[in-house]
């Protein structure tokens, strides 16, 4: 069971990037998938979340600029980022969570994909 993130890169301020994260080794649809980021010298912070029912939530600083979406059948989550700012730079991690019942849970992280925003 693993998450594979991709799509990071170098972009100028004001530009766009689309991150993808695909889960493998899972034969059920994941309840919650989301994105976190970590800038150098800072703690990891939550960015956006999408539930299997289609509900989405965003950290305030990315509202209106970032859009999270997912393909439930493929257990893949995307993060479309527009109007990028230098402060958006960092390692972006995808996260997946499902309550499996009977005390079990799926709680896994991807390896991170680097986003660099030049001013």
C-alpha positions in Angstrom: 0.0 0.0 0.0 1.5 3.3 -1.0 0.9 6.8 -2.3 2.8 8.1 -5.3 2.9 11.8 -5.7 4.0 13.7 -8.8 3.7 17.0 -10.6 5.9 19.3 -8.6 8.4 21.6 -10.3 9.7 25.1 -10.7 7.2 27.8 -11.7 7.2 31.6 -11.7 5.0 33.5 -9.3 1.6 33.7 -10.8 2.0 30.4 -12.5 0.2 27.1 -12.2 1.0 23.5 -11.4 -1.1 20.4 -11.0 -0.1 17.7 -8.5 -1.3 14.1 -8.7 -1.2 11.4 -6.1 -2.2 7.8 -6.8 -2.8 5.1 -4.3 -1.8 1.6 -5.1 -2.3 -1.7 -3.3 -5.8 -0.7 -2.1 -9.0 -2.4 -3.3 -11.5 0.0 -1.8 -12.3 3.7 -2.2 -10.4 5.8 0.3 -12.6 8.0 2.6 -10.3 11.0 2.8 -7.5 12.2 0.6 -5.7 15.4 1.0 -2.5 17.5 0.6 -0.1 18.9 3.1 3.0 21.0 2.6 6.2 21.7 4.4 8.4 24.7 3.7 12.1 24.7 4.7 12.5 25.2 8.4 8.7 25.1 9.0 6.3 22.5 10.2 4.1 20.5 7.9 0.8 22.2 7.4 -2.5 21.0 6.0 -3.5 22.5 2.6 -6.7 20.8 1.3 -8.9 17.7 1.8 -11.4 15.8 -0.2 -13.8 13.2 1.1 -15.3 10.3 -0.8 -18.6 12.1 -0.7 -17.2 15.1 -2.6 -16.8 17.5 0.3 -13.7 19.7 0.1 -12.0 21.9 2.5 -9.1 24.4 2.1 -6.6 26.2 4.2 -7.5 29.9 4.2 -4.4 31.1 2.3 -5.1 28.8 -0.7 -8.9 29.3 -1.0 -9.8 30.5 -4.5 -6.4 29.6 -5.9 -6.1 25.8 -5.3 -8.6 23.2 -6.3 -8.6 19.6 -5.0 -10.3 16.9 -6.9 -10.2 13.1 -7.0 -11.0 10.1 -9.0 -12.5 7.7 -6.5 -12.4 4.7 -8.8 -8.6 5.2 -9.2 -8.0 6.4 -5.7 -6.2 9.4 -7.1 -6.3 12.9 -5.8 -5.2 16.0 -7.6 -4.3 19.5 -6.6 -4.6 22.2 -9.2 -2.7 25.2 -8.0 -3.0 28.6 -9.7 -1.7 32.1 -9.0 1.2 30.5 -7.1 3.1 32.7 -4.7 6.7 32.2 -3.3 5.1 31.3 0.1 3.4 28.3 -1.6 6.8 26.7 -2.1 7.7 23.5 -0.3 7.4 19.8 -0.3 3.8 18.7 -1.0 2.7 15.5 0.6 -0.5 13.6 -0.1 -2.3 11.8 2.6 -4.9 9.1 2.7 -7.2 8.0 5.5 -9.9 5.5 5.9 -11.6 4.1 8.9 -11.6 0.3 8.3 -13.9 -0.5 11.2 -13.2 -2.8 14.2 -10.5 -0.4 15.3 -8.5 -0.6 12.0 -7.5 2.3 9.9 -5.6 3.2 6.8 -3.4 6.2 7.4 -0.6 6.7 4.9 1.6 9.4 3.4 3.1 9.9 0.0 6.8 10.7 -0.5 6.4 14.4 -1.3 6.8 16.3 -4.4 8.7 19.6 -4.5 7.1 22.8 -5.6 9.4 25.8 -6.2 8.0 29.2 -6.9 10.4 31.9 -8.2 9.6 35.6 -7.6 
